[in-house]
Each structure stands twice: as structure tokens, then as C-alpha cells.
């Protein structure tokens, strides 16, 4: 979403960033691009204060004459789409970027309700689009726009004589199943003693996972790096990318790794089934099972030439199908389609709230 805001044509769109908390690593880049960054603090949907924030958000949309409202996750779908409908925002676009991992039935029902206030819903993978259809969203309301990546940020990768460094980039949340990677590392410790593992990302499970690594005897080879802003450099120094998730829609981390020319070993779930082709751009393994993950990593460790070939094809795939230019053009086409149906809106400069 940050890249979407940065790259939309500022001759056509005046972009406002709306958030529930005005903090985080995304903020500096957005401040440089957005016409405004506006906070409507919400700490829970069952609170009276949230109704006040919702009303203030609707007033803000009317005052700024917002023409397009784009939401990007569960909380913004619920808050933004309802508020945009109250304000009468002409074009309201929701998003689906996950497959309901660990969501309660109440949250699922709430998001389904929020989607009724959207004109279109963007799914970032065929798997996410399929989930929307299962929840009763008509196909005509679903737009499929895959995530993008700046392939130019990743130089061509030289052939490496050995496979030594495994990396994963993902928030430390339950559905990412980092414990599967830690268990695989423990299995491989004696078979591939030179392998080292970097876990990039932060989250609520960090202390738990660090304790697990110590308990499995791999704390010396598994390194927790936390949040990093130098991910391209870390990927350039790695040899294999792993994503052990048990639920994924269309992960940016895997796309970035492919752009960097890394072979991807991932679980055969969700959007990864569409992103990774086993034997050509990576290796897919069953979820939540360290044994096949360890076997896949061992096979690449034993055959660096194969690892390089998989990474080379992965990079070509990203350059052909998942560029930021393609992603931005797809959103631009979507906005144009919706605006063409509303000539009165199209006749003025478009204010976009994202």
C-alpha cells in the first residue's frame, strides 16, 4: 500500500493516508508522498469511542471530497468501508490479503458485513479470490491484483559454490509457523553443519520462538534479526529463502526473495500454490511438517547448482509477472473503471483516501 501511494500519478490523484495508529516503519515514506496522514485512533470495535471516530472519519471524507476510498486489511475494511458509506464516498474498494488464519467466526462475519459496503474488493491471489467467493461475494465484485515488487532493487545473483545461509522474512505470528523451520534446523544440524538460519521480522511470538530455538539446541545457528529496513541486502547475502507458513494469500516476502534470485522453499498452501512451481522456481512441501522441509533444504545444500538454477528462474518469473509497474497499472485501471461509471466524480480532481 505504501508503494501504491508513492507511485500513483500525482497529476491525477491527491492521496491521503488514513490510519488507526500514526506510527510504524511505514510512516516516513508515506509522509513524503501523501497530501495528509490522518489518524482516527481505534482500540476496539465494541467501544463507544469507536463510533465517535467513525463519525469523525465520515465527516473528514465529506470535507475532503474523497472520491476513492481504498482499504487494505481487516481493521481498515471494517472501519473504512462503513465510514466511507456513511460519508457517501462514490468509489469504495476493499481488500482481501489473507485466508482467515486464526480469525474467530465473529471477525469473519464482521468482515463479510463490511464487504457489503464496497463497490469492488481486491484479492491479491487466486486463493484469496476463491475465499471471497466462498463467503458469498459475487465474482463481478472481485478484482484480482497481485502484489508487486521493485525487481530493479535486486541485482543479478552470482553463482555460489555452497549453500550456507537460509533466510525467512515474515512477521512472527502463529500462521507463519516459524516453529516448523526451527524443528527442521534441529534435524539438519548434524547433516548440514554449515547451514545458518536468519529469521527476519518481529511480532508477539519472538520470545516464545527464541526459547524454542534454545530448547531445540539451535540458538547458535538460528538468528532472530527483528524488523529490518535492509531486506534487499540480507536477501543478497542469503542462499535459500524459506516460508514455512500454514496459511498465505500472496506473500511479499516470497516475491522479494524471488526477485533477489533465491530459490524458495515454502509450504503448499494458499497463494504459494500459484506463486511457486516445484522444480522450476522453488520447492513446495506439506505444511506444519519439519521432515519434508528438512529434506528440501538438504537437497539444495547438496546441489548448489540446482539452487542457483531455481533462483534464476524465480527471478525471471517475478520480472515477467510481478513488477510494481504492472501492479500500479492494474489499480489505475480499476479506479478508471469505477470512475467512468460516475461521470460527475471523474470531472474533478480525484481525492483518494488509502
C-alpha angles and dihedrals in degrees: 000000000000090000091047090055092046096048105040111112105266089203088067105027135046103201126208122189114218119192142171091220122026096215142084142081091294094063103082094053092046094048089057092055110027124087086224140353109217126188126208102179114219124173099173140357094231095063128101089225089063090060089054091050090048091053091047090050091052090050090050091052091052093046093050091042091232109199100181126034117191121185124191115192144016097285096043091044091056098040100033102043093048092045091046090052091050088052094047094239103183098221119036119179124183129192140224113200102153141044101237096273109187093341116151119238088249092057092047091052091047092053091047088054091049091053089062088070092055126092091204135004121213116217116194095208140022087250092057090046089052091052090053091053090049088055092054101262108145116242090237090065095051123090119189112215117161122215117266137219136199099243090183089068089068118067123214111283120237119223111267122215093217141024106232111140126061119188137186127187116197141114112271096251129136096253091058088066097208088168088072091059091047090052091049090050089054091051092050098044094098097032098048103021094170095060116111126187130214120195110197119192140057136237149125095303099057098105091043092051094045089053090049091052090052092048091051091049096243102106088110093059101031113074124192108209100177121208112349133186093197098068095137090058092047091050091048090057095047130084105204134023119214129194110181095178121148090205129031136156101190113325120215090204093063093045091051091049091052090050088054090055097251123146108240124222108191143154118268097246138120117326093358087077088064096039103047126052111197112236094016110052101005146317127285119206134181114276126254093015118110094191099072090038090055091047091052093049091047091052091055092044089055094046113040091170091060091047090053093048092051091049092049092053091045090056092050090050093054093046090052100042115014111046122140088238091061092046094050092046090053093052090045090053090049092051091047092051092052094043093050087062088057108050094175090060095043091056092071136052108285118242109202122197114198 
